[in-house]
Amino acid sequence: MAESQLRKGAIELVVLGLLQERASYGGEVLERLRVEAGLEVSSGTVYPLLARLRKTGMVGTSWEESPIGPPRKIYELTTSGRTRLAQLAEEWEQLAAAVAATTRKA
């Protein structure tokens, strides 16, 4: 089943939030989504998102040697990414308040 636009936006918000805490490589982002956020997200969702965030300047990348295997591409939030995170978090709070206000009767 295809992900909804709301879920995709939420995943972007969560990924930006995780990268604000610390830079991570792609596989680590997947693991942090699962462990820290309780979200099961496929690599087919995360890697294109990271590529888009890089292309739009929200994250920067660098290479780090891996203790096992090839070097890892590390993703780190940029100043633009921090600004985008703050905007998305504010929009999310407004949306969550609207949903809560209108669904309490359900």
DSSP file (Angstrom, degrees, kcal/mol; ACC not computed):
  #  RESIDUE AA STRUCTURE BP1 BP2  ACC     N-H-->O    O-->H-N    N-H-->O    O-->H-N    TCO  KAPPA ALPHA  PHI   PSI    X-CA   Y-CA   Z-CA
    1    1 A M              0   0    0      0, 0.0     2,-0.1     0, 0.0     0, 0.0   0.000 360.0 360.0 360.0 134.7    0.0    0.0    0.0
    2    2 A A        -     0   0    0      1,-0.1     2,-0.1     0, 0.0     0, 0.0  -0.372 360.0-107.7 -69.6 144.9    1.4    3.4   -0.9
    3    3 A E        -     0   0    0      1,-0.1    -1,-0.1    -2,-0.1     2,-0.1  -0.432  34.3-115.8 -70.9 146.0    2.2    5.8    1.9
    4    4 A S     >  -     0   0    0      1,-0.1     4,-2.2    -2,-0.1     5,-0.2  -0.408  21.0-115.5 -76.3 159.8   -0.1    8.7    2.4
    5    5 A Q  H  > S+     0   0    0      1,-0.2     4,-2.4     2,-0.2     5,-0.2   0.861 117.1  56.6 -62.4 -35.6    1.2   12.3    1.9
    6    6 A L  H  > S+     0   0    0      2,-0.2     4,-2.3     1,-0.2    -1,-0.2   0.928 107.8  47.0 -62.6 -45.1    0.7   13.0    5.6
    7    7 A R  H  > S+     0   0    0      2,-0.2     4,-2.6     1,-0.2    -2,-0.2   0.908 110.8  52.0 -63.8 -42.1    2.9   10.0    6.5
    8    8 A K  H  X S+     0   0    0     -4,-2.2     4,-2.1     1,-0.2    -1,-0.2   0.915 111.3  47.1 -61.2 -42.8    5.6   11.1    4.1
    9    9 A G  H  X S+     0   0    0     -4,-2.4     4,-2.1     1,-0.2    -1,-0.2   0.889 112.0  50.5 -64.7 -38.9    5.6   14.6    5.5
   10   10 A A  H  X S+     0   0    0     -4,-2.3     4,-2.6     2,-0.2    -2,-0.2   0.892 108.5  51.9 -66.6 -39.3    5.7   13.2    9.0
   11   11 A I  H  X S+     0   0    0     -4,-2.6     4,-2.9     2,-0.2     5,-0.2   0.902 108.1  52.0 -65.1 -40.2    8.7   11.0    8.1
   12   12 A E  H  X S+     0   0    0     -4,-2.1     4,-2.5     2,-0.2    -1,-0.2   0.934 110.6  48.7 -59.2 -45.3   10.5   14.0    6.7
   13   13 A L  H  X S+     0   0    0     -4,-2.1     4,-2.2     1,-0.2    -2,-0.2   0.922 113.2  46.7 -60.2 -45.8    9.9   15.9   10.0
   14   14 A V  H  X S+     0   0    0     -4,-2.6     4,-2.6     2,-0.2    -2,-0.2   0.912 111.6  50.6 -65.9 -43.2   11.1   13.0   12.1
   15   15 A V  H  X S+     0   0    0     -4,-2.9     4,-2.5     2,-0.2     5,-0.2   0.928 111.1  48.7 -61.8 -44.7   14.2   12.5    9.9
   16   16 A L  H  X S+     0   0    0     -4,-2.5     4,-1.6    -5,-0.2    -1,-0.2   0.909 111.6  50.8 -60.5 -40.7   15.1   16.1   10.2
   17   17 A G  H  X S+     0   0    0     -4,-2.2     4,-1.4    -5,-0.2    -2,-0.2   0.903 110.0  49.0 -63.5 -41.8   14.6   15.9   14.0
   18   18 A L  H  X S+     0   0    0     -4,-2.6     4,-1.8     1,-0.2     3,-0.2   0.911 111.6  49.1 -63.5 -42.2   16.8   12.9   14.2
   19   19 A L  H  < S+     0   0    0     -4,-2.5    58,-0.7     1,-0.2    -1,-0.2   0.756 103.9  60.4 -71.8 -23.0   19.6   14.6   12.2
   20   20 A Q  H  < S+     0   0    0     -4,-1.6    -1,-0.2    -5,-0.2    -2,-0.2   0.886 105.3  49.3 -66.7 -37.5   19.3   17.7   14.4
   21   21 A E  H  < S-     0   0    0     -4,-1.4     2,-0.3     1,-0.3    -2,-0.2   0.927 133.9 -24.2 -67.6 -45.6   20.2   15.5   17.4
   22   22 A R     <  -     0   0    0     -4,-1.8    -1,-0.3     2,-0.0    -2,-0.0  -0.952  68.4 -97.2-165.9 149.3   23.2   14.0   15.6
   23   23 A A        +     0   0    0     -2,-0.3     2,-0.3    -3,-0.1    53,-0.2  -0.360  47.7 179.6 -64.4 148.0   24.6   13.3   12.1
   24   24 A S  E     -A   75   0A   0     51,-1.9    51,-3.1    -2,-0.0     2,-0.2  -0.984  28.5-116.8-150.1 155.3   24.0    9.8   10.9
   25   25 A Y  E  >  -A   74   0A   0     -2,-0.3     4,-2.2    49,-0.3     3,-0.4  -0.532  45.6 -96.9 -88.0 165.7   24.5    7.5    7.9
   26   26 A G  H  > S+     0   0    0     47,-0.7     4,-2.1     1,-0.3     5,-0.2   0.876 122.6  47.8 -53.9 -48.7   21.5    6.1    6.0
   27   27 A G  H  > S+     0   0    0      1,-0.2     4,-2.1     2,-0.2    -1,-0.3   0.862 111.6  52.0 -62.3 -35.1   21.4    2.7    7.7
   28   28 A E  H  > S+     0   0    0     -3,-0.4     4,-2.9     2,-0.2    -1,-0.2   0.875 105.7  54.6 -68.8 -37.1   21.6    4.4   11.0
   29   29 A V  H  X S+     0   0    0     -4,-2.2     4,-2.4     2,-0.2    -2,-0.2   0.931 108.4  49.7 -60.2 -45.0   18.7    6.7   10.1
   30   30 A L  H  X S+     0   0    0     -4,-2.1     4,-1.7     1,-0.2    11,-0.2   0.926 113.3  45.8 -58.5 -45.5   16.6    3.7    9.4
   31   31 A E  H  X S+     0   0    0     -4,-2.1     4,-3.1     1,-0.2     5,-0.3   0.896 111.9  50.8 -66.5 -40.7   17.6    2.1   12.7
   32   32 A R  H  X>S+     0   0    0     -4,-2.9     4,-1.8     1,-0.2     5,-1.3   0.869 107.1  54.5 -66.2 -36.2   16.9    5.3   14.6
   33   33 A L  H  <5S+     0   0    0     -4,-2.4     6,-2.8    -5,-0.2     4,-0.4   0.923 114.6  41.4 -59.8 -43.0   13.5    5.6   13.0
   34   34 A R  H  X5S+     0   0    0     -4,-1.7     4,-0.5     4,-0.2    -2,-0.2   0.950 126.6  30.2 -69.7 -50.4   12.7    2.2   14.2
   35   35 A V  H  <5S+     0   0    0     -4,-3.1    -3,-0.2     2,-0.1    -2,-0.2   0.947 129.9  31.1 -79.8 -51.0   14.2    2.4   17.7
   36   36 A E  T  <5S+     0   0    0     -4,-1.8    -3,-0.2    -5,-0.3    -2,-0.1   0.840 133.2  27.9 -81.7 -34.3   13.9    6.1   18.7
   37   37 A A  T  4<S-     0   0    0     -5,-1.3    -3,-0.2    -4,-0.4    -1,-0.2   0.572  95.7-127.7-105.5 -11.2   10.7    7.0   16.8
   38   38 A G     <  +     0   0    0     -4,-0.5     2,-0.5    -6,-0.3    -4,-0.2   0.798  62.6 136.5  70.1  27.9    8.9    3.6   16.7
   39   39 A L        -     0   0    0     -6,-2.8     2,-0.8    -7,-0.1    -1,-0.2  -0.926  49.1-149.0-114.1 130.2    8.5    3.8   12.9
   40   40 A E        +     0   0    0     -2,-0.5     2,-0.4    -3,-0.1    -9,-0.1  -0.869  31.5 168.1 -93.3 110.8    9.0    1.0   10.5
   41   41 A V        -     0   0    0     -2,-0.8    -7,-0.1   -11,-0.2     2,-0.1  -0.979  30.2-123.6-128.0 136.9   10.1    2.7    7.3
   42   42 A S    >>  -     0   0    0     -2,-0.4     4,-2.1     1,-0.1     3,-1.4  -0.380  18.9-121.6 -78.8 156.8   11.6    1.1    4.2
   43   43 A S  H 3> S+     0   0    0      1,-0.3     4,-2.3     2,-0.2    -1,-0.1   0.807 113.5  67.0 -64.3 -27.9   15.0    2.0    2.8
   44   44 A G  H 34 S+     0   0    0      1,-0.2    -1,-0.3     2,-0.2    -2,-0.0   0.633 108.3  38.4 -67.5 -13.7   13.0    2.7   -0.4
   45   45 A T  H <> S+     0   0    0     -3,-1.4     4,-1.4     3,-0.1    -2,-0.2   0.790 118.1  46.2 -97.4 -43.2   11.4    5.6    1.4
   46   46 A V  H  X S+     0   0    0     -4,-2.1     4,-2.9     2,-0.2     5,-0.2   0.927 108.6  50.8 -72.4 -46.6   14.4    6.9    3.5
   47   47 A Y  H  X S+     0   0    0     -4,-2.3     4,-2.3     1,-0.2    -1,-0.2   0.913 111.6  46.6 -65.2 -42.8   17.2    7.0    0.8
   48   48 A P  H  > S+     0   0    0      0, 0.0     4,-2.4     0, 0.0    -1,-0.2   0.888 113.2  51.9 -62.7 -35.5   15.2    9.0   -1.7
   49   49 A L  H  X S+     0   0    0     -4,-1.4     4,-2.8     2,-0.2    -2,-0.2   0.939 110.0  47.6 -63.5 -46.5   14.1   11.3    1.1
   50   50 A L  H  X S+     0   0    0     -4,-2.9     4,-2.1     1,-0.2    -1,-0.2   0.896 111.7  51.0 -61.6 -39.5   17.8   11.8    2.1
   51   51 A A  H  X S+     0   0    0     -4,-2.3     4,-2.6    -5,-0.2    -1,-0.2   0.914 111.9  46.8 -63.5 -42.3   18.7   12.4   -1.5
   52   52 A R  H  X S+     0   0    0     -4,-2.4     4,-2.2     2,-0.2     6,-0.2   0.916 111.1  51.3 -66.0 -42.4   16.0   15.0   -1.9
   53   53 A L  H  <>S+     0   0    0     -4,-2.8     5,-2.5     1,-0.2     6,-1.4   0.873 112.5  47.3 -62.6 -35.8   17.0   16.7    1.4
   54   54 A R  H ><5S+     0   0    0     -4,-2.1     3,-1.4     4,-0.2    -2,-0.2   0.931 110.5  51.1 -68.7 -45.6   20.5   16.9    0.1
   55   55 A K  H 3<5S+     0   0    0     -4,-2.6    -2,-0.2     1,-0.3    -1,-0.2   0.849 112.0  47.1 -61.3 -34.8   19.5   18.2   -3.3
   56   56 A T  T 3<5S-     0   0    0     -4,-2.2    -1,-0.3    -5,-0.1    -2,-0.2   0.398 117.5-111.8 -89.9   3.0   17.5   21.0   -1.7
   57   57 A G  T < 5S+     0   0    0     -3,-1.4    24,-0.4     2,-0.3    23,-0.4   0.618  84.2 120.2  82.1  12.3   20.2   21.9    0.8
   58   58 A M  S   <S+     0   0    0     -5,-2.5    20,-2.4    -6,-0.2     2,-0.3   0.799  80.3  26.5 -79.4 -28.4   18.5   20.7    3.9
   59   59 A V  E     -B   77   0A   0     -6,-1.4     2,-0.3    18,-0.2    -2,-0.3  -0.967  69.5-151.3-131.0 150.7   21.3   18.2    4.7
   60   60 A G  E     -B   76   0A   0     16,-3.0    16,-2.5    -2,-0.3     2,-0.3  -0.757  16.3-142.6-109.8 163.8   24.9   18.1    3.8
   61   61 A T  E     +B   75   0A   0     -2,-0.3     2,-0.3    14,-0.2    14,-0.2  -0.927  19.9 170.4-129.5 154.2   27.0   15.0    3.4
   62   62 A S  E     -B   74   0A   0     12,-1.6    12,-3.6    -2,-0.3     2,-0.4  -0.934  32.6-109.4-147.3 169.1   30.5   13.8    4.2
   63   63 A W  E     -B   73   0A   0     -2,-0.3     2,-0.4    10,-0.2    10,-0.2  -0.851  27.8-173.2-108.1 141.9   32.2   10.5    4.1
   64   64 A E  E     -B   72   0A   0      8,-2.4     8,-3.4    -2,-0.4     2,-0.1  -0.996  29.8-111.4-132.8 136.1   33.3    8.5    7.1
   65   65 A E        -     0   0    0     -2,-0.4     3,-0.0     6,-0.2     4,-0.0  -0.402  32.3-137.7 -63.2 141.2   35.4    5.4    7.2
   66   66 A S        -     0   0    0      3,-0.4     3,-0.2     1,-0.1    -1,-0.1  -0.825   9.0-138.0-101.0 139.8   33.4    2.4    8.4
   67   67 A P  S    S+     0   0    0      0, 0.0     2,-0.4     0, 0.0    -1,-0.1   0.759 100.5  32.0 -66.5 -21.4   34.9   -0.1   10.8
   68   68 A I  S    S-     0   0    0      2,-0.2     0, 0.0    -3,-0.0     0, 0.0  -0.931 122.8 -16.8-136.7 112.3   33.3   -2.9    8.6
   69   69 A G  S    S-     0   0    0     -2,-0.4    -3,-0.4    -3,-0.2     3,-0.1  -0.503 100.4 -12.6  97.9-165.6   33.0   -2.4    4.9
   70   70 A P  S    S-     0   0    0      0, 0.0    -2,-0.2     0, 0.0     0, 0.0  -0.145  83.9 -75.6 -71.4 166.7   33.1    0.6    2.6
   71   71 A P        -     0   0    0      0, 0.0     2,-0.4     0, 0.0    -6,-0.2  -0.221  49.8-127.1 -59.0 153.7   33.0    4.3    3.8
   72   72 A R  E     - B   0  64A   0     -8,-3.4    -8,-2.4    -3,-0.1     2,-0.6  -0.834   8.1-126.4-108.3 142.3   29.7    5.6    4.9
   73   73 A K  E     - B   0  63A   0     -2,-0.4   -47,-0.7   -10,-0.2     2,-0.4  -0.789  29.1-151.8 -85.0 120.6   27.9    8.8    3.6
   74   74 A I  E     -AB  25  62A   0    -12,-3.6   -12,-1.6    -2,-0.6     2,-0.5  -0.807   1.9-150.2 -98.3 132.4   27.1   10.8    6.7
   75   75 A Y  E     +AB  24  61A   0    -51,-3.1   -51,-1.9    -2,-0.4     2,-0.4  -0.876  17.2 179.9-104.4 132.0   24.0   13.1    6.6
   76   76 A E  E     - B   0  60A   0    -16,-2.5   -16,-3.0    -2,-0.5     2,-0.1  -0.994  31.1-109.7-135.3 138.5   24.1   16.3    8.7
   77   77 A L  E     - B   0  59A   0    -58,-0.7   -18,-0.2    -2,-0.4     2,-0.1  -0.417  32.6-151.7 -67.0 136.0   21.4   19.0    9.1
   78   78 A T     >  -     0   0    0    -20,-2.4     4,-2.2    -2,-0.1     5,-0.2  -0.421  34.3 -96.1 -95.3 177.5   22.3   22.4    7.5
   79   79 A T  H  > S+     0   0    0      1,-0.2     4,-2.0     2,-0.2     5,-0.1   0.909 129.1  50.8 -60.5 -41.9   21.1   25.8    8.6
   80   80 A S  H  > S+     0   0    0    -23,-0.4     4,-2.5     1,-0.2    -1,-0.2   0.880 108.4  52.9 -62.6 -37.6   18.4   25.6    6.0
   81   81 A G  H  > S+     0   0    0    -24,-0.4     4,-2.5   -23,-0.3    -2,-0.2   0.879 107.0  51.0 -65.5 -38.3   17.5   22.2    7.3
   82   82 A R  H  X S+     0   0    0     -4,-2.2     4,-2.1     2,-0.2    -1,-0.2   0.890 111.1  48.8 -65.5 -39.3   17.1   23.6   10.8
   83   83 A T  H  X S+     0   0    0     -4,-2.0     4,-2.1     2,-0.2    -2,-0.2   0.926 112.3  48.1 -64.6 -44.8   14.9   26.3    9.5
   84   84 A R  H  X S+     0   0    0     -4,-2.5     4,-2.9     1,-0.2     5,-0.2   0.892 109.5  53.6 -63.3 -40.5   12.8   23.8    7.6
   85   85 A L  H  X S+     0   0    0     -4,-2.5     4,-2.6     1,-0.2    -1,-0.2   0.922 108.6  48.8 -60.2 -45.0   12.6   21.6   10.7
   86   86 A A  H  X S+     0   0    0     -4,-2.1     4,-1.9     2,-0.2    -1,-0.2   0.904 112.8  48.3 -62.8 -41.2   11.2   24.5   12.8
   87   87 A Q  H  X S+     0   0    0     -4,-2.1     4,-2.4     2,-0.2    -2,-0.2   0.941 113.6  46.0 -63.7 -48.1    8.7   25.3   10.1
   88   88 A L  H  X S+     0   0    0     -4,-2.9     4,-2.7     1,-0.2    -2,-0.2   0.892 110.9  52.8 -63.6 -39.6    7.5   21.7    9.8
   89   89 A A  H  X S+     0   0    0     -4,-2.6     4,-2.3    -5,-0.2    -1,-0.2   0.898 110.5  47.7 -63.8 -39.8    7.3   21.3   13.6
   90   90 A E  H  X S+     0   0    0     -4,-1.9     4,-2.1     2,-0.2    -2,-0.2   0.922 112.9  47.9 -66.1 -44.0    5.1   24.4   13.9
   91   91 A E  H  X S+     0   0    0     -4,-2.4     4,-2.4     1,-0.2    -2,-0.2   0.901 111.3  51.7 -62.7 -40.2    2.8   23.3   11.0
   92   92 A W  H  X S+     0   0    0     -4,-2.7     4,-3.2     1,-0.2     5,-0.2   0.920 108.2  51.0 -62.9 -44.5    2.6   19.8   12.7
   93   93 A E  H  X S+     0   0    0     -4,-2.3     4,-2.2     1,-0.2    -1,-0.2   0.902 111.5  47.8 -60.6 -41.7    1.6   21.3   16.0
   94   94 A Q  H  X S+     0   0    0     -4,-2.1     4,-2.1     2,-0.2    -1,-0.2   0.917 114.3  46.4 -64.9 -43.4   -1.1   23.4   14.4
   95   95 A L  H  X S+     0   0    0     -4,-2.4     4,-2.6     2,-0.2    -2,-0.2   0.923 112.0  50.3 -65.3 -44.7   -2.4   20.3   12.5
   96   96 A A  H  X S+     0   0    0     -4,-3.2     4,-2.6     1,-0.2    -1,-0.2   0.893 110.6  50.1 -62.0 -40.1   -2.3   18.1   15.6
   97   97 A A  H  X S+     0   0    0     -4,-2.2     4,-2.5    -5,-0.2    -1,-0.2   0.902 111.2  49.0 -65.1 -40.5   -4.3   20.8   17.6
   98   98 A A  H  X S+     0   0    0     -4,-2.1     4,-1.7     2,-0.2    -2,-0.2   0.907 112.5  47.5 -65.6 -41.1   -6.9   21.0   14.8
   99   99 A V  H  X S+     0   0    0     -4,-2.6     4,-1.5     2,-0.2    -2,-0.2   0.938 113.5  47.9 -64.8 -46.2   -7.2   17.2   14.6
  100  100 A A  H  X S+     0   0    0     -4,-2.6     4,-0.8     1,-0.2     3,-0.2   0.905 111.8  50.4 -61.4 -41.5   -7.5   16.9   18.4
  101  101 A A  H  < S+     0   0    0     -4,-2.5    -1,-0.2     1,-0.2    -2,-0.2   0.826 117.0  39.4 -66.9 -31.5  -10.1   19.7   18.6
  102  102 A T  H  < S+     0   0    0     -4,-1.7    -1,-0.2    -5,-0.2    -2,-0.2   0.588 117.1  46.2 -97.5 -11.1  -12.3   18.2   15.9
  103  103 A T  H >< S+     0   0    0     -4,-1.5     3,-1.1    -3,-0.2    -2,-0.2   0.406  79.7  94.4-113.0   2.2  -12.1   14.6   16.8
  104  104 A R  T 3< S+     0   0    0     -4,-0.8    -1,-0.1     1,-0.3    -2,-0.1   0.811  85.5  55.1 -62.5 -28.2  -12.6   14.7   20.6
  105  105 A K  T 3         0   0    0      1,-0.2    -1,-0.3    -4,-0.2    -2,-0.1   0.663 360.0 360.0 -79.7 -16.3  -16.3   14.0   20.0
  106  106 A A    <         0   0    0     -3,-1.1    -1,-0.2    -4,-0.0    -2,-0.1   0.493 360.0 360.0 -72.3 360.0  -15.7   10.9   18.0
